[in-house]
Amino acid sequence: MNKHELIERLESERAALNALIEPLSEDQLLAAGQNGHSIKDALAYLAVWASRMVTLLFNAERGRQPPEIGLILNGGETSREQDYAAQKDRPLDLVLSDYHGAHRQLLRRLAAWSDADLVDPRKYRWTRGTCIADLLVSHVAERDAACRAMIAAMIGAA
């Protein structure tokens, strides 16, 4: 996957998610689902992961290992409840600002990367043989898609 395809995938997943949440009221965004989490909580979760990936890109650009690389390489599931606890009391407007802002920042930072640096699994030893593009797909695009499916189920959308 080259940079153009990666950016297109990230933008496509986010556009589909945005199309689903834009018509929702504040009450719908804040209502708890069957698992006790709200749509706001899902958006906060996505903002946290986009921010982690911005930090990953920032550190990689400087030749440094990202501080949360172990968490990132292990799928991040161990941080889910910690992330929820840290975000659950944040106001909706701040969560939405972070959700949109972290994604914009990720795309801006990604625009400066070369295809070669994104797809070379040996470029950064700390990725343990996984290229940066694959990390971005699994931690941003696939999380967006999973949250979109969860939100669609919560609101009864097809």
N, C-alpha and C positions, 0 to 999 in steps of 0.2 A: 504494500500500500504506500503510495507516495504522499507527499504533503498535501497536495490538492485534494486527493481522495479522502485523506484523513479529515481535513477541515470540512469537506463536504459531508462526511458522515457525522461529525460532531454537530454541525449546523442543522442537518436534517433531523437528527434525533431530538435536538433541543426545540426546533420549530414544531415538531409533532407534539411534544409535551406542552409547549406554550399554547398551541391551538386548543388543547384540552383544558388548560387551567384558566385561560383568559376570560371566558364567559362566567366563571364561578364567582359567587358572592363572597364577601369576607366570612360570613357565617359558614359557608361550605368549606372554605379553606381552613377554618379553625375547628370544624367538627371532628371529633375522634371517630376513627373507624373501628372495626371489630378488634383490631390488635391494640387499640388504645392510642394509636398515633394518628395525627391529622395530616392533611395534605401539606399544611405549613411545615410539619415535621419532615416530611419527605423532601420538600424543597430545601430545607436547611441542611439536610443530609447531602443533597447534591452540591450545595454551595461549599460545604466542608471538603468534599472530595475534589471539586474543581480547584479549590484553593490549595489542596495538597499537591495537585498536579502542577499548578503554577509554581509552587515552591520547588518541586522536582526539576522543572525546566530551568528555573532560575539558578539552582545549584549546579546542574549539569553544564549550563553555559559557562560557569566559572570553574569547572573542573573539580567540583566538590560533590561528595556523596550527600544526597538529601537526608535530613535528620530522621525522617519517617520511612526510609526505604524498606526496612524489615516489615513494617505494617503493610506497605504498598505491595511488596512481593508476595506476602502471605494472604492477600485478598482483602485485608482490612476488616474482616468480620469481627475480630476481637475488639474493635473500637466502636462498634455500632451503638451499644448502650451508653458508652461514655460520651460519644458524639451527641446522642439524643439528650442526655442529661445536661450537657453544656449548652444546648440550643433550645430546649423546650420552653423556656420562659422568655425568650426573646420576642419582641413585638413583631407582628406580621410585616409591617413596612420595612423593618431592618432585614428580616429574612429575605423578603423579595428583592431588596436592594443588593444583598450579598449574592443571591441566586443569579441575578442578571449580571452583576458586576464581575463576579469571579469567572463566569463564562466568557464575558468580553475580554477580560484580562488574559485568560487562557488562549483565546484565539489571537490576540495581539502578540503575545509572546511566541506562540507557535509560528506565526507568519515569518519570523526572523530565522527560523531553522532551515537547514538544508535537508533535502530528501535523504542524502547519504547519512547524516547524523541521526535522523529519525528511524531509519530502517536497519541500521547495522547493529546486530545483537552483540557484537564484540566491542563496540565503541566505548561503553562504560562498564567497567568490570563489576561494579556494584549492582548491575541489573541481572546478574547471573544468567546471561545468555538470552535475555528477553529484550527486544528492541523497544525504544521509547514509544514508537507508534502503537505497538501492541498494548503497552501499559495504558496509554491514553484511551484506546478503544475499550479496554476492559474496565477501566475505572471511571470513565466519563460517559462514553456513548452507551455502553451496555447498562450502566446504572441508570442513565436517563430512560432507556427503554423499559427497564424493570419497574422503575417508579411510575412511568406512564401507564403500564399495565395495571399496577396496583391502584393508581388513582382512577383509572377507567372503571375498575371493578367497584371502587368505593362509591362512585357517582352513578353507576349503572349504565355507563357508556359502552358502546360496542367496540 
